[in-house]
């Protein structure tokens, strides 16, 4: 009886291995689709049209960090890159605020959103790959003083969310 169980177990393991190997070969690829000659990127400082000081520079920094973390693209100067990410931070909005009885109904948290318009340019071929696409990111922030200071303090976090969306789109592009 033991030999029959061991045989069935071994056969099941081998069948599972064969099925998984066959599936990987035809349906999933671990390689990146971005051509080798297109894997350099530059990000000039985003223009800031919002009321949050330096949010364009903060968004640019977060996008560069996200490209570095993701690893497909190497960061280069504007003149040395195949791809250039251009953008404008248009506005920062506040949504629903929440008060606290403990603080005399003062604002304790609210939703913050940022909108940016982004273009991705293929500098080698002179083509615009993404043209003025609107990106929006939202987060909940804790109010710890005046609204402008709170928005500035939360700028890094919301710019990070924005950067993830932008970099995900660039990496997922069909070349």
N, C-alpha and C positions, 0 to 999 in steps of 0.2 A: 504494500500500500504506500509506504514511504517513497519508493522509487517512482511510482506513478505520479504522486504529488510533486516531487522534485522535477520530473520530466515536464509536467504541465506548467509549472512555474517557469522553468527555463524556456519553454516554448513561448509562453506569454510574453516574457521579457524580450526575447528575440523578435517576436512579431511587433511589439511596441517600438523597438529600435528601428526596424525596417520601415514601419509606417512613418515614423517621425523623420527619418532620413529622406524618404521619398517626398514627403510634404515640404521639407525645407528646400530641396533642390528646385522645385517648380513654383512655389508660391511666395517665398520670402527671401529678401536679399538684405545682407548686412552692409552692403557698400552704399556710399553716398552717390546721389544722382548728379551732383554738381560737377561739371567738367573741371579738370585739374587747373586749366588756365584761367578759370573764373573764380578761384578761391581766395582772392584778396579783396578787402573791403576798406573803404574810408568813410568816415562820418564827420562832415563839417558840422560845426556847432549849429544846432537848431535855432532858428529865429524864435524869439519869445514875444508873443502878442498877448500874453495873459497878464493878470494883475499880480502874479507871484514872481518875486524877484529871482532872477537867474534860473528859472525852470527850464529854459531851452538848453542851457549848459548842463544842468543836472540830467535831463533826458538823454543828451548826447553821451554823457559819461556812463549812464546805465546801459545804453545800447551797446557801447564798446565793451563793457564788462560782460554783457550777455553773449556777444559774439565770441569773446574770449572763453567763456565758460562752455559754450556749445561746442566749439572746437573745429568746425568745418572750415571757417574762413580765417585767414591771417589778416591782422589789422595793419594797414599801410597808410602812408601819407596820401593826400588827395592826388598828387601827380603820379603815384606809383601803384594805384589800385585798379582792378578790373571793374569793380562794382562800387558805386557811390550812393549812400543813403542821404537824401536831402529832406529836411522837414521844417515845419513850423508848428510850434505849440500855440494853438488858437485861443483856448480859454480853459479856465478852471471854474467848475461850478460846484455849488453846494446843494445838496438835496435835503432830505428829511432830517431835521434836528431833533435831538432828544434831550429833555431836561431831567433834572434830578431834584427830588424834594429836599434831599439833604443839603443841596447847595442853593436853596431858595428858588428853585425852578430856573436856575441859570443853565445855559446850554452846556451839556456835558459831552455830547458826541454828535457827529453828523456825517452824512455821506458826502464824499468828495469825488468829483469826476474830472478828468482831463481829456481834452480832445486835441489831436495832432493830425496834420495833413502831411503825408509822407509820399515821396517819389523814390524809386530805385532806378538808377541809371546804369546801363551797360556801357561803360566808357570805351571798350574795345570796338564795339560794333556801332556805337552812337545811337543806341535804342533805349527807349524808356520802357522798363519792364513792369513797373508799377507806377501808375500816373495819378498823383494827388489822391491817394486813398485815405479815407478818414478812419482813424483809430481812436478808440475810446477806452479808457480804463477807469474803474471805480474802486473805492475802498471806504471803509468806515474809519474815521479818525476821532481821537479824543480831543476835546477842546480844553486847552490849558491856558487860556488868556484871550487875547483878541483874535479875531478870525484870520487876519492876514498873517500873523505870526504862526498860527496853527497850520495854515495852508503851506507856508514856507517850510516848516518843520516836517510836514508829511510829504513834501515834494519828492524826496528820494524813494519812498515806498511806492508812491503812485507812478513815478517814472519807471521804476523797476517792472511794474505790471505792464506798462505800455511797451517797454523794451522787449519783454517776452513775446508779446503779440507780433511785433515788427520782425524780430529775428526769426520766429517760427515761420512767418510768411516767406521770408527770403530763403530760408533753408529748404522749405517745401516747394519752391518754385519748380515748374516744369521747364527744363532746359532743352 
